[in-house]
């Protein structure tokens, strides 16, 4: 092979980009693909180590499981029994699945839009060139710097029935009752939403503030010459120009909302009725407290599926925006 042909071959088949991808592919396979595959396999296995063997026959009452499979001691394959049970309203797994899925979707559909709207309004407020604006930005961003456990602990004091700041404020408004928010089935999920909105709004504000500061000033100058009001400029110029920022923030907000668990572990742990249990919290409970490995893995598969759908929607909308 001549030198010219060798150089042409190297230019056509350059292996360097693929070699540089090997470390990344290794970590993706080891820490993402293999654990996901193991979860898919384990979701078809019954294993309940904290129950005595004599109780296994009565514990495993899943649809599609025959007496032979119920009599097997220790871990054994049950196929798609957990998924069938989750879709059956007459089973305990089905009741838990519907409850946590409903709670999770309500939690996500309330916290994400409110957090994004507040973040956008905060960004508009803080987009000023005045003295001391840096301290104001830090104040709005400060909740984001706190770990979720610390934020939940602070709000746990706020929700204290007798002397908590939340109930004290309600009494000033004429409400005489002293509610224990975190163990009240009607208010526990709302308390989780309040903490999430308080903590995440400042984080999303940073993205909106960066986006607003990078918008072209010529467009606003032209609008001023036309006599446009602040509301008109915000609605007709700022919001459309921040479409890509809003798309990015909405995707990370939805994915993050499905992954939140810390504040539930701190605040609603004593609530045993399930009205505030989120999907990831239920996975933790089934896996580490009840040690129901098969059911927790089946719930994990559902969570992975939801996150994959959100990721696919993100890529689809991003590609559509680039056209």
SVG drawing of the C-alpha trace seen along z (x, -y; Angstrom):
<svg xmlns="http://www.w3.org/2000/svg" viewBox="-61 -55 65 83">
<polyline fill="none" stroke="black" stroke-width="0.4" points="0.0,0.0 1.4,-3.3 1.8,-6.3 -1.0,-8.2 -3.4,-5.2 -2.5,-4.8 -3.2,-8.5 -6.5,-8.3 -7.4,-5.2 -6.6,-6.9 -8.7,-9.9 -11.6,-7.8 -11.4,-5.4 -10.2,-7.5 -10.4,-5.4 -9.4,-8.2 -13.0,-9.5 -14.1,-5.9 -11.1,-5.3 -11.9,-8.5 -15.5,-7.2 -14.3,-4.0 -14.0,-5.3 -17.4,-7.0 -19.0,-3.8 -17.4,-1.8 -19.0,-3.9 -22.4,-3.9 -22.4,-0.1 -21.2,0.6 -23.2,-2.1 -26.4,-2.4 -27.0,0.5 -26.0,3.4 -27.9,2.1 -31.0,1.5 -30.7,5.0 -30.4,6.5 -33.4,4.6 -35.4,5.9 -34.4,9.5 -35.0,9.0 -38.5,7.6 -39.5,11.2 -38.1,12.7 -39.9,13.3 -37.6,12.8 -38.7,11.7 -35.9,12.5 -37.4,10.8 -40.4,13.2 -40.2,16.7 -40.3,19.5 -43.6,20.8 -45.3,17.6 -44.0,17.5 -47.0,19.5 -49.5,17.0 -47.3,13.9 -47.1,14.6 -50.7,14.2 -49.9,12.8 -52.0,13.3 -50.7,16.1 -48.8,17.9 -49.7,21.6 -49.4,23.7 -46.1,25.2 -44.4,21.8 -45.9,20.8 -44.3,23.8 -40.8,23.0 -38.6,21.7 -36.2,18.8 -35.8,16.7 -37.6,18.0 -38.8,16.7 -42.4,15.5 -42.4,14.0 -44.5,10.9 -46.6,11.6 -45.7,8.4 -46.6,6.3 -50.0,8.1 -50.6,7.6 -49.8,3.8 -52.5,3.6 -55.0,5.6 -57.2,3.4 -58.0,6.3 -54.4,6.9 -52.4,5.2 -49.7,4.3 -52.3,2.8 -53.7,0.6 -50.3,-0.6 -49.3,-1.2 -52.3,-3.3 -51.9,-5.3 -48.3,-6.2 -48.6,-6.8 -51.5,-9.1 -49.6,-10.9 -46.5,-11.3 -48.3,-12.7 -50.2,-15.2 -47.0,-16.2 -45.2,-16.6 -48.0,-18.4 -48.4,-20.9 -44.8,-21.6 -43.2,-21.8 -45.4,-24.5 -45.6,-26.6 -41.8,-26.4 -41.2,-27.5 -43.6,-30.4 -42.1,-31.6 -38.6,-31.2 -39.5,-33.3 -41.0,-36.0 -38.0,-36.0 -35.7,-36.3 -37.7,-39.3 -37.5,-40.9 -33.8,-40.4 -32.8,-41.5 -31.9,-45.0 -28.8,-47.0 -29.2,-48.5 -27.1,-48.6 -27.4,-45.4 -29.0,-43.3 -26.4,-40.6 -27.6,-40.1 -31.1,-39.8 -30.1,-37.1 -28.3,-35.2 -31.3,-35.4 -33.6,-33.9 -31.0,-31.2 -30.1,-30.3 -32.8,-27.5 -31.2,-25.7 -27.8,-25.5 -29.4,-23.7 -29.6,-19.9 -33.1,-18.7 -32.9,-17.0 -32.0,-20.4 -34.8,-22.2 -37.2,-19.5 -36.0,-19.9 -36.6,-23.6 -40.1,-23.2 -40.8,-20.5 -40.4,-23.2 -42.6,-25.6 -45.4,-22.9 -45.3,-22.3 -49.0,-22.4 -48.7,-24.6 -45.9,-27.1 -44.9,-26.6 -44.6,-29.6 -47.0,-28.2 -49.9,-27.7 -49.1,-30.9 -49.5,-32.8 -52.8,-31.0 -54.0,-32.0 -53.2,-35.7 -55.5,-35.3 -58.3,-34.1 -57.9,-30.3 -58.1,-28.9 -57.2,-25.3 -53.7,-24.0 -53.0,-21.3 -50.1,-18.8 -49.5,-19.0 -47.0,-16.2 -49.3,-13.5 -52.6,-14.8 -53.6,-12.7 -55.2,-15.7 -52.3,-18.0 -49.2,-15.8 -48.8,-15.8 -49.3,-19.5 -46.6,-20.0 -44.2,-18.1 -45.2,-20.3 -44.6,-23.5 -41.0,-22.4 -40.2,-21.4 -41.5,-24.6 -39.6,-26.7 -36.3,-24.9 -36.5,-24.5 -37.8,-27.9 -34.5,-29.6 -32.6,-27.0 -34.7,-27.3 -34.5,-31.1 -30.7,-31.0 -31.5,-29.5 -34.1,-32.1 -32.0,-35.0 -29.1,-33.8 -31.5,-33.5 -33.0,-37.0 -29.5,-38.6 -28.5,-37.1 -31.6,-38.4 -30.9,-41.0 -31.5,-44.6 -32.3,-45.8 -35.7,-44.0 -36.7,-45.8 -35.5,-49.2 -37.7,-48.7 -40.6,-47.8 -40.1,-50.9 -40.2,-53.0 -43.6,-51.4 -44.9,-52.3 -45.2,-48.7 -45.9,-48.3 -43.8,-46.1 -46.5,-43.4 -46.6,-43.4 -42.9,-43.1 -42.8,-40.3 -45.6,-38.3 -44.7,-39.0 -40.9,-39.2 -39.4,-37.7 -41.5,-34.5 -41.1,-33.5 -37.4,-34.2 -36.9,-32.0 -38.6,-29.0 -35.5,-26.9 -34.7,-27.8 -38.2,-26.9 -37.9,-23.6 -34.6,-22.8 -35.9,-23.9 -39.2,-21.9 -37.3,-18.7 -34.9,-18.8 -37.8,-19.9 -40.0,-16.9 -37.2,-14.4 -36.0,-15.9 -39.6,-15.8 -39.8,-12.1 -36.5,-11.5 -37.2,-13.4 -37.4,-11.4 -35.3,-13.1 -38.0,-15.5 -40.5,-12.6 -38.2,-10.5 -37.9,-13.4 -41.4,-14.9 -44.0,-12.2 -42.3,-9.1 -44.9,-8.8 -47.8,-8.9 -48.6,-5.2 -51.8,-5.6 -50.1,-6.3 -51.8,-9.5 -48.4,-11.2 -46.2,-8.3 -44.3,-9.1 -43.1,-6.5 -39.4,-6.7 -40.3,-6.7 -42.4,-3.6 -39.5,-1.9 -37.3,-2.7 -39.9,-1.4 -40.5,1.8 -36.8,2.5 -35.1,1.5 -37.9,1.6 -40.2,4.3 -37.5,6.1 -40.0,7.0 -37.3,7.1 -39.5,8.2 -42.1,5.5 -39.6,2.8 -37.8,3.8 -41.0,3.8 -41.8,0.2 -38.2,-0.7 -38.9,0.5 -41.9,-1.8 -39.8,-4.7 -37.2,-4.0 -39.8,-3.8 -41.2,-7.2 -37.7,-8.8 -36.9,-7.3 -40.2,-8.8 -39.3,-12.2 -35.8,-11.9 -37.2,-10.9 -39.6,-13.9 -36.6,-16.2 -34.6,-15.0 -37.6,-15.2 -38.5,-18.7 -34.9,-19.8 -34.4,-18.5 -37.7,-20.1 -36.5,-23.4 -33.2,-23.2 -35.0,-22.9"/>
</svg>
